[in-house]
């Protein structure tokens, strides 16, 4: 996953990463929101889910302490990061604010 992850976040399409865990209640609440968002922004923003238990090195590299943690990458740079459940409208407005793909 590691090489692919770097390639994905450094690409020219913005990437929203949902760091989550199977055992996390709030992550289960975030999941359908992320799915809906992915359908809405499909093609313009890549939305990926990273299980912190299966990808500990990536979680450590980005200092993920709590889940869910959502991170928006634009051309390899972290432009936004937030822990806790986010609504679809919050996420859409973040994407609009930090990228040019939704304007």
Phi and psi in radians as a Rosetta constraint file:
Dihedral C 1 N 2 CA 2 C 2 CIRCULARHARMONIC -0.973 0.35
Dihedral N 2 CA 2 C 2 N 3 CIRCULARHARMONIC -0.928 0.35
Dihedral C 2 N 3 CA 3 C 3 CIRCULARHARMONIC -1.038 0.35
Dihedral N 3 CA 3 C 3 N 4 CIRCULARHARMONIC -0.763 0.35
Dihedral C 3 N 4 CA 4 C 4 CIRCULARHARMONIC -1.083 0.35
Dihedral N 4 CA 4 C 4 N 5 CIRCULARHARMONIC -0.745 0.35
Dihedral C 4 N 5 CA 5 C 5 CIRCULARHARMONIC -1.019 0.35
Dihedral N 5 CA 5 C 5 N 6 CIRCULARHARMONIC -0.839 0.35
Dihedral C 5 N 6 CA 6 C 6 CIRCULARHARMONIC -1.050 0.35
Dihedral N 6 CA 6 C 6 N 7 CIRCULARHARMONIC -0.743 0.35
Dihedral C 6 N 7 CA 7 C 7 CIRCULARHARMONIC -1.109 0.35
Dihedral N 7 CA 7 C 7 N 8 CIRCULARHARMONIC -0.736 0.35
Dihedral C 7 N 8 CA 8 C 8 CIRCULARHARMONIC -1.119 0.35
Dihedral N 8 CA 8 C 8 N 9 CIRCULARHARMONIC -0.909 0.35
Dihedral C 8 N 9 CA 9 C 9 CIRCULARHARMONIC -1.263 0.35
Dihedral N 9 CA 9 C 9 N 10 CIRCULARHARMONIC -0.363 0.35
Dihedral C 9 N 10 CA 10 C 10 CIRCULARHARMONIC -1.612 0.35
Dihedral N 10 CA 10 C 10 N 11 CIRCULARHARMONIC 0.035 0.35
Dihedral C 10 N 11 CA 11 C 11 CIRCULARHARMONIC -1.265 0.35
Dihedral N 11 CA 11 C 11 N 12 CIRCULARHARMONIC -3.140 0.35
Dihedral C 11 N 12 CA 12 C 12 CIRCULARHARMONIC -1.594 0.35
Dihedral N 12 CA 12 C 12 N 13 CIRCULARHARMONIC 0.055 0.35
Dihedral C 12 N 13 CA 13 C 13 CIRCULARHARMONIC -1.787 0.35
Dihedral N 13 CA 13 C 13 N 14 CIRCULARHARMONIC 2.275 0.35
Dihedral C 13 N 14 CA 14 C 14 CIRCULARHARMONIC -1.001 0.35
Dihedral N 14 CA 14 C 14 N 15 CIRCULARHARMONIC 2.571 0.35
Dihedral C 14 N 15 CA 15 C 15 CIRCULARHARMONIC -2.232 0.35
Dihedral N 15 CA 15 C 15 N 16 CIRCULARHARMONIC 2.195 0.35
Dihedral C 15 N 16 CA 16 C 16 CIRCULARHARMONIC -1.753 0.35
Dihedral N 16 CA 16 C 16 N 17 CIRCULARHARMONIC 2.116 0.35
Dihedral C 16 N 17 CA 17 C 17 CIRCULARHARMONIC -1.875 0.35
Dihedral N 17 CA 17 C 17 N 18 CIRCULARHARMONIC 2.233 0.35
Dihedral C 17 N 18 CA 18 C 18 CIRCULARHARMONIC -1.815 0.35
Dihedral N 18 CA 18 C 18 N 19 CIRCULARHARMONIC 1.767 0.35
Dihedral C 18 N 19 CA 19 C 19 CIRCULARHARMONIC -1.403 0.35
Dihedral N 19 CA 19 C 19 N 20 CIRCULARHARMONIC 2.098 0.35
Dihedral C 19 N 20 CA 20 C 20 CIRCULARHARMONIC -2.470 0.35
Dihedral N 20 CA 20 C 20 N 21 CIRCULARHARMONIC 3.085 0.35
Dihedral C 20 N 21 CA 21 C 21 CIRCULARHARMONIC -2.503 0.35
Dihedral N 21 CA 21 C 21 N 22 CIRCULARHARMONIC 2.583 0.35
Dihedral C 21 N 22 CA 22 C 22 CIRCULARHARMONIC -1.024 0.35
Dihedral N 22 CA 22 C 22 N 23 CIRCULARHARMONIC -0.648 0.35
Dihedral C 22 N 23 CA 23 C 23 CIRCULARHARMONIC -1.458 0.35
Dihedral N 23 CA 23 C 23 N 24 CIRCULARHARMONIC -0.006 0.35
Dihedral C 23 N 24 CA 24 C 24 CIRCULARHARMONIC -1.619 0.35
Dihedral N 24 CA 24 C 24 N 25 CIRCULARHARMONIC 2.058 0.35
Dihedral C 24 N 25 CA 25 C 25 CIRCULARHARMONIC -1.039 0.35
Dihedral N 25 CA 25 C 25 N 26 CIRCULARHARMONIC -0.934 0.35
Dihedral C 25 N 26 CA 26 C 26 CIRCULARHARMONIC -1.012 0.35
Dihedral N 26 CA 26 C 26 N 27 CIRCULARHARMONIC -0.547 0.35
Dihedral C 26 N 27 CA 27 C 27 CIRCULARHARMONIC -1.117 0.35
Dihedral N 27 CA 27 C 27 N 28 CIRCULARHARMONIC -0.643 0.35
Dihedral C 27 N 28 CA 28 C 28 CIRCULARHARMONIC -1.138 0.35
Dihedral N 28 CA 28 C 28 N 29 CIRCULARHARMONIC -0.607 0.35
Dihedral C 28 N 29 CA 29 C 29 CIRCULARHARMONIC -1.248 0.35
Dihedral N 29 CA 29 C 29 N 30 CIRCULARHARMONIC -0.602 0.35
Dihedral C 29 N 30 CA 30 C 30 CIRCULARHARMONIC -1.281 0.35
Dihedral N 30 CA 30 C 30 N 31 CIRCULARHARMONIC -0.538 0.35
Dihedral C 30 N 31 CA 31 C 31 CIRCULARHARMONIC -0.937 0.35
Dihedral N 31 CA 31 C 31 N 32 CIRCULARHARMONIC -0.896 0.35
Dihedral C 31 N 32 CA 32 C 32 CIRCULARHARMONIC -1.131 0.35
Dihedral N 32 CA 32 C 32 N 33 CIRCULARHARMONIC -0.524 0.35
Dihedral C 32 N 33 CA 33 C 33 CIRCULARHARMONIC -1.157 0.35
Dihedral N 33 CA 33 C 33 N 34 CIRCULARHARMONIC -0.765 0.35
Dihedral C 33 N 34 CA 34 C 34 CIRCULARHARMONIC -1.102 0.35
Dihedral N 34 CA 34 C 34 N 35 CIRCULARHARMONIC -0.738 0.35
Dihedral C 34 N 35 CA 35 C 35 CIRCULARHARMONIC -1.048 0.35
Dihedral N 35 CA 35 C 35 N 36 CIRCULARHARMONIC -0.826 0.35
Dihedral C 35 N 36 CA 36 C 36 CIRCULARHARMONIC -1.078 0.35
Dihedral N 36 CA 36 C 36 N 37 CIRCULARHARMONIC -0.780 0.35
Dihedral C 36 N 37 CA 37 C 37 CIRCULARHARMONIC -1.058 0.35
Dihedral N 37 CA 37 C 37 N 38 CIRCULARHARMONIC -0.768 0.35
Dihedral C 37 N 38 CA 38 C 38 CIRCULARHARMONIC -1.042 0.35
Dihedral N 38 CA 38 C 38 N 39 CIRCULARHARMONIC -0.695 0.35
Dihedral C 38 N 39 CA 39 C 39 CIRCULARHARMONIC -1.159 0.35
Dihedral N 39 CA 39 C 39 N 40 CIRCULARHARMONIC -0.671 0.35
Dihedral C 39 N 40 CA 40 C 40 CIRCULARHARMONIC -1.248 0.35
Dihedral N 40 CA 40 C 40 N 41 CIRCULARHARMONIC -0.652 0.35
Dihedral C 40 N 41 CA 41 C 41 CIRCULARHARMONIC -1.789 0.35
Dihedral N 41 CA 41 C 41 N 42 CIRCULARHARMONIC 0.085 0.35
Dihedral C 41 N 42 CA 42 C 42 CIRCULARHARMONIC -0.775 0.35
Dihedral N 42 CA 42 C 42 N 43 CIRCULARHARMONIC 2.317 0.35
Dihedral C 42 N 43 CA 43 C 43 CIRCULARHARMONIC 1.590 0.35
Dihedral N 43 CA 43 C 43 N 44 CIRCULARHARMONIC -0.563 0.35
Dihedral C 43 N 44 CA 44 C 44 CIRCULARHARMONIC -1.664 0.35
Dihedral N 44 CA 44 C 44 N 45 CIRCULARHARMONIC -0.635 0.35
Dihedral C 44 N 45 CA 45 C 45 CIRCULARHARMONIC -2.328 0.35
Dihedral N 45 CA 45 C 45 N 46 CIRCULARHARMONIC 2.335 0.35
Dihedral C 45 N 46 CA 46 C 46 CIRCULARHARMONIC -1.560 0.35
Dihedral N 46 CA 46 C 46 N 47 CIRCULARHARMONIC 2.321 0.35
Dihedral C 46 N 47 CA 47 C 47 CIRCULARHARMONIC -2.052 0.35
Dihedral N 47 CA 47 C 47 N 48 CIRCULARHARMONIC 2.107 0.35
Dihedral C 47 N 48 CA 48 C 48 CIRCULARHARMONIC -2.244 0.35
Dihedral N 48 CA 48 C 48 N 49 CIRCULARHARMONIC 2.654 0.35
Dihedral C 48 N 49 CA 49 C 49 CIRCULARHARMONIC -1.958 0.35
Dihedral N 49 CA 49 C 49 N 50 CIRCULARHARMONIC 2.323 0.35
Dihedral C 49 N 50 CA 50 C 50 CIRCULARHARMONIC -2.094 0.35
Dihedral N 50 CA 50 C 50 N 51 CIRCULARHARMONIC 2.072 0.35
Dihedral C 50 N 51 CA 51 C 51 CIRCULARHARMONIC -1.385 0.35
Dihedral N 51 CA 51 C 51 N 52 CIRCULARHARMONIC 2.031 0.35
Dihedral C 51 N 52 CA 52 C 52 CIRCULARHARMONIC -1.164 0.35
Dihedral N 52 CA 52 C 52 N 53 CIRCULARHARMONIC -0.434 0.35
Dihedral C 52 N 53 CA 53 C 53 CIRCULARHARMONIC -1.312 0.35
Dihedral N 53 CA 53 C 53 N 54 CIRCULARHARMONIC -0.555 0.35
Dihedral C 53 N 54 CA 54 C 54 CIRCULARHARMONIC -1.580 0.35
Dihedral N 54 CA 54 C 54 N 55 CIRCULARHARMONIC -0.291 0.35
Dihedral C 54 N 55 CA 55 C 55 CIRCULARHARMONIC -2.283 0.35
Dihedral N 55 CA 55 C 55 N 56 CIRCULARHARMONIC 1.011 0.35
Dihedral C 55 N 56 CA 56 C 56 CIRCULARHARMONIC -1.091 0.35
Dihedral N 56 CA 56 C 56 N 57 CIRCULARHARMONIC -0.629 0.35
Dihedral C 56 N 57 CA 57 C 57 CIRCULARHARMONIC -1.105 0.35
Dihedral N 57 CA 57 C 57 N 58 CIRCULARHARMONIC -0.740 0.35
Dihedral C 57 N 58 CA 58 C 58 CIRCULARHARMONIC -1.166 0.35
Dihedral N 58 CA 58 C 58 N 59 CIRCULARHARMONIC -0.769 0.35
Dihedral C 58 N 59 CA 59 C 59 CIRCULARHARMONIC -1.049 0.35
Dihedral N 59 CA 59 C 59 N 60 CIRCULARHARMONIC -0.728 0.35
Dihedral C 59 N 60 CA 60 C 60 CIRCULARHARMONIC -1.172 0.35
Dihedral N 60 CA 60 C 60 N 61 CIRCULARHARMONIC -0.727 0.35
Dihedral C 60 N 61 CA 61 C 61 CIRCULARHARMONIC -1.030 0.35
Dihedral N 61 CA 61 C 61 N 62 CIRCULARHARMONIC -0.614 0.35
Dihedral C 61 N 62 CA 62 C 62 CIRCULARHARMONIC -1.744 0.35
Dihedral N 62 CA 62 C 62 N 63 CIRCULARHARMONIC 0.228 0.35
Dihedral C 62 N 63 CA 63 C 63 CIRCULARHARMONIC 0.995 0.35
Dihedral N 63 CA 63 C 63 N 64 CIRCULARHARMONIC 0.715 0.35
Dihedral C 63 N 64 CA 64 C 64 CIRCULARHARMONIC -1.370 0.35
Dihedral N 64 CA 64 C 64 N 65 CIRCULARHARMONIC 1.995 0.35
Dihedral C 64 N 65 CA 65 C 65 CIRCULARHARMONIC -1.817 0.35
Dihedral N 65 CA 65 C 65 N 66 CIRCULARHARMONIC -0.590 0.35
Dihedral C 65 N 66 CA 66 C 66 CIRCULARHARMONIC -2.210 0.35
Dihedral N 66 CA 66 C 66 N 67 CIRCULARHARMONIC 2.689 0.35
Dihedral C 66 N 67 CA 67 C 67 CIRCULARHARMONIC -2.196 0.35
Dihedral N 67 CA 67 C 67 N 68 CIRCULARHARMONIC 2.596 0.35
Dihedral C 67 N 68 CA 68 C 68 CIRCULARHARMONIC -1.287 0.35
Dihedral N 68 CA 68 C 68 N 69 CIRCULARHARMONIC 2.531 0.35
Dihedral C 68 N 69 CA 69 C 69 CIRCULARHARMONIC -2.119 0.35
Dihedral N 69 CA 69 C 69 N 70 CIRCULARHARMONIC 2.220 0.35
Dihedral C 69 N 70 CA 70 C 70 CIRCULARHARMONIC -1.894 0.35
Dihedral N 70 CA 70 C 70 N 71 CIRCULARHARMONIC 2.336 0.35
Dihedral C 70 N 71 CA 71 C 71 CIRCULARHARMONIC -2.286 0.35
Dihedral N 71 CA 71 C 71 N 72 CIRCULARHARMONIC 2.270 0.35
Dihedral C 71 N 72 CA 72 C 72 CIRCULARHARMONIC -1.841 0.35
Dihedral N 72 CA 72 C 72 N 73 CIRCULARHARMONIC 2.128 0.35
Dihedral C 72 N 73 CA 73 C 73 CIRCULARHARMONIC -1.823 0.35
Dihedral N 73 CA 73 C 73 N 74 CIRCULARHARMONIC 2.422 0.35
Dihedral C 73 N 74 CA 74 C 74 CIRCULARHARMONIC -2.303 0.35
Dihedral N 74 CA 74 C 74 N 75 CIRCULARHARMONIC 1.994 0.35
Dihedral C 74 N 75 CA 75 C 75 CIRCULARHARMONIC 0.923 0.35
Dihedral N 75 CA 75 C 75 N 76 CIRCULARHARMONIC 0.780 0.35
Dihedral C 75 N 76 CA 76 C 76 CIRCULARHARMONIC 1.484 0.35
Dihedral N 76 CA 76 C 76 N 77 CIRCULARHARMONIC -0.176 0.35
Dihedral C 76 N 77 CA 77 C 77 CIRCULARHARMONIC -1.758 0.35
Dihedral N 77 CA 77 C 77 N 78 CIRCULARHARMONIC 2.478 0.35
Dihedral C 77 N 78 CA 78 C 78 CIRCULARHARMONIC -1.348 0.35
Dihedral N 78 CA 78 C 78 N 79 CIRCULARHARMONIC 2.066 0.35
Dihedral C 78 N 79 CA 79 C 79 CIRCULARHARMONIC -1.845 0.35
Dihedral N 79 CA 79 C 79 N 80 CIRCULARHARMONIC -0.270 0.35
Dihedral C 79 N 80 CA 80 C 80 CIRCULARHARMONIC -2.797 0.35
Dihedral N 80 CA 80 C 80 N 81 CIRCULARHARMONIC 2.558 0.35
Dihedral C 80 N 81 CA 81 C 81 CIRCULARHARMONIC -2.690 0.35
Dihedral N 81 CA 81 C 81 N 82 CIRCULARHARMONIC 2.401 0.35
Dihedral C 81 N 82 CA 82 C 82 CIRCULARHARMONIC -2.684 0.35
Dihedral N 82 CA 82 C 82 N 83 CIRCULARHARMONIC 2.421 0.35
Dihedral C 82 N 83 CA 83 C 83 CIRCULARHARMONIC -1.731 0.35
Dihedral N 83 CA 83 C 83 N 84 CIRCULARHARMONIC 2.676 0.35
Dihedral C 83 N 84 CA 84 C 84 CIRCULARHARMONIC 1.705 0.35
Dihedral N 84 CA 84 C 84 N 85 CIRCULARHARMONIC 2.894 0.35
Dihedral C 84 N 85 CA 85 C 85 CIRCULARHARMONIC -1.225 0.35
Dihedral N 85 CA 85 C 85 N 86 CIRCULARHARMONIC 2.325 0.35
Dihedral C 85 N 86 CA 86 C 86 CIRCULARHARMONIC -2.039 0.35
Dihedral N 86 CA 86 C 86 N 87 CIRCULARHARMONIC 2.471 0.35
Dihedral C 86 N 87 CA 87 C 87 CIRCULARHARMONIC -1.353 0.35
Dihedral N 87 CA 87 C 87 N 88 CIRCULARHARMONIC 2.843 0.35
Dihedral C 87 N 88 CA 88 C 88 CIRCULARHARMONIC -1.076 0.35
Dihedral N 88 CA 88 C 88 N 89 CIRCULARHARMONIC -0.721 0.35
Dihedral C 88 N 89 CA 89 C 89 CIRCULARHARMONIC -1.136 0.35
Dihedral N 89 CA 89 C 89 N 90 CIRCULARHARMONIC -0.658 0.35
Dihedral C 89 N 90 CA 90 C 90 CIRCULARHARMONIC -1.071 0.35
Dihedral N 90 CA 90 C 90 N 91 CIRCULARHARMONIC -0.802 0.35
Dihedral C 90 N 91 CA 91 C 91 CIRCULARHARMONIC -1.159 0.35
Dihedral N 91 CA 91 C 91 N 92 CIRCULARHARMONIC -0.701 0.35
Dihedral C 91 N 92 CA 92 C 92 CIRCULARHARMONIC -1.087 0.35
Dihedral N 92 CA 92 C 92 N 93 CIRCULARHARMONIC -0.726 0.35
Dihedral C 92 N 93 CA 93 C 93 CIRCULARHARMONIC -1.207 0.35
Dihedral N 93 CA 93 C 93 N 94 CIRCULARHARMONIC -0.596 0.35
Dihedral C 93 N 94 CA 94 C 94 CIRCULARHARMONIC -1.115 0.35
Dihedral N 94 CA 94 C 94 N 95 CIRCULARHARMONIC -0.780 0.35
Dihedral C 94 N 95 CA 95 C 95 CIRCULARHARMONIC -1.083 0.35
Dihedral N 95 CA 95 C 95 N 96 CIRCULARHARMONIC -0.751 0.35
Dihedral C 95 N 96 CA 96 C 96 CIRCULARHARMONIC -1.103 0.35
Dihedral N 96 CA 96 C 96 N 97 CIRCULARHARMONIC -0.699 0.35
Dihedral C 96 N 97 CA 97 C 97 CIRCULARHARMONIC -1.214 0.35
Dihedral N 97 CA 97 C 97 N 98 CIRCULARHARMONIC -0.676 0.35
Dihedral C 97 N 98 CA 98 C 98 CIRCULARHARMONIC -1.830 0.35
Dihedral N 98 CA 98 C 98 N 99 CIRCULARHARMONIC -0.031 0.35
Dihedral C 98 N 99 CA 99 C 99 CIRCULARHARMONIC -2.356 0.35
Dihedral N 99 CA 99 C 99 N 100 CIRCULARHARMONIC 2.939 0.35
Dihedral C 99 N 100 CA 100 C 100 CIRCULARHARMONIC -1.797 0.35
Dihedral N 100 CA 100 C 100 N 101 CIRCULARHARMONIC -0.013 0.35
Dihedral C 100 N 101 CA 101 C 101 CIRCULARHARMONIC -1.286 0.35
Dihedral N 101 CA 101 C 101 N 102 CIRCULARHARMONIC -0.398 0.35
Dihedral C 101 N 102 CA 102 C 102 CIRCULARHARMONIC -1.866 0.35
Dihedral N 102 CA 102 C 102 N 103 CIRCULARHARMONIC 0.090 0.35
